[in-house]
Amino acid sequence: MLIRVKNRWIGDGGYKDVLIVAVPLILSFSSNTLQMFVDRVFLSRYDLNSMPAAMQAGVASFSIGALFLGTVTYISTFVAQYSGAERFRRVGPAVWQGVYFAAIAGVLMLGLIFFARPIFNWMGHDAAIREYEIIYFNWMCIGSFPMLVGVAFSCFYMGRGKTWTVLYVNGIANLMNVVLDYVLIFGKFGFPEMGIKGAAIGTVVSSFAAMTIFAVLFFQPRYEKKYASLSGYAFDWELIKRMVRFGLPSGVQFFLDMLAFSLFVAFVGRIDNIAMTATNMTFSINMLAFLPMIGMGHAAGIIVGRSLGKDREDIAKRATWSAFQLCSVFMIAIAAAYFLWPDFFLSAFRSKANIENFEAVRQLSVNLLMFVAFYCLFDTGNIIFSSALKGAGDTKFVMYMSMTMHWLLFAAPAYFIVRSNLSHKIYWCWTTATIFVCVLAGGFLWRFLDGKWQHMRVIEKVAAMPPIAMSETPPAESDY
């Protein structure tokens, strides 16, 4: 066993190769997750109603913005494949096309502010929660511009596997967000007490900070020399079309997945406030495990893209299995922790002002964590194999598979269960959610084993150089 692990550790696509790229991304996503977790904890201690409101409004704004975020993030695949093919002067222009797309998308997101009240009136949550949702949603729409543009610039580093830079910048922004949350939610150090509005403002300000740092780093002269980071600013219609062709399915998939997730939470919220709060609390806890492993998935996609740029399908395949095995070990440990010590995770949300309500929520959340403990083992397959497929360019299959399962086995069953006469509706909803995760994992594994992704590329082909004609007679000395 130890010999097999040792052999798997070394070489291209081995554990070490994957971890070099993955560890900074895992830490970065862990930082993001911790920031969101602390945000929810602060809000639950300020007002128990503001925590599920922030969760629901955040998911709603993120669901719509996911259409653009998924497309922008896919620039990292172009960067990876151009870098692998050693076509470095195409990297800068690829990043710039993502920045243009992100800027336009950020402006469009501002228009959603006018639809905030109709959206949350339709969801039908309690009036007090609804007002919080509208406030948080509007500020998240304002923050979409810096968030999307910052992600576009960060793809320059992610795609080249320089993920420590992404960690440092996101870590600074997340630390700033936590401090601002504390100051603005509770009104510390002379600032007014703003509650959920303060939490939203802290997120927007930290997004502007991250965008600014990524942009300044990208404009360094040393990157211009090799990657055309400044001179590659021109709008490239052909590159934009390729980005949309491969990236838009990823964005559509992300959008529809997040919309289905948002609707699932909204439907569960119609059961009662206890079910809604427990569901939001459980998903918030699950982010501690799920989002960091998205970092592992991104690493797998980056290595797959870079390897295919070099026409090394064998390395791409080995790296994917290495990432899957590493992710599985982590998920097994997390599942055991959920099962053995659920109160360890739930205690952070305890609010002294809502002891009676919290106890009812806690009891339900303990049971819901058992569902998470089971299905998170299958989420490993969803994260790693879908990321590998997208890193190759197989985004249409990922889109069709994911959105079909999200709506057929996740959102739609929740809607009909909530409207039915079934008892224990919350458990039926979570049962269908668990089935959905397992089926989706099986679909991505099948596609990966099928192997079609190994022949895909997102970058344009370069015409082969014609062979140089050689003279049959040696040239005269004067020709040298």
Secondary structure, 3 states (H helix, E strand, C coil): CHHHHHHHHCCCCCHHHHHHHHHHHHHHHHHHHHHHHHHHHHHHHHCCCHHHHHHHHHHHHHHHHHHHHHHHHCHHHHHHHHHHCCCHHHHHHHHHHHHHHHHHHHHHHHHHHHHHHHHHHHHCCCHHHHHHHHHHHHHHHHCHHHHHHHHHHHHHHHCCCCHHHHHHHHHHHHHHHHHHHHHHHHCCCCCCCCCHHHHHHHHHHHHHHHHHHHHHHHCCHHHHHHHCCCHHHCCCHHHHHHHHHHHHHHHHHHHHHHHHHHHHHHHHHCCCHHHHHHHHHHHHHHHHHHHHHHHHHHHHHHHHHHHHHCCCHHHHHHHHHHHHHHHHHHHHHHHHHHHHCHHHHHHHHCCHHHHHHHHHHHHHHHHHHHHHHHHHHHHHHHHHHHHHHHHHCCHHHHHHHHHHHHHHHHHHHHHHHHHCCCCCHHHHHHHHHHHHHHHHHHHHHHHHHHCHHHHCCCCCCCCCCCCCCCCCCCCCHHHC
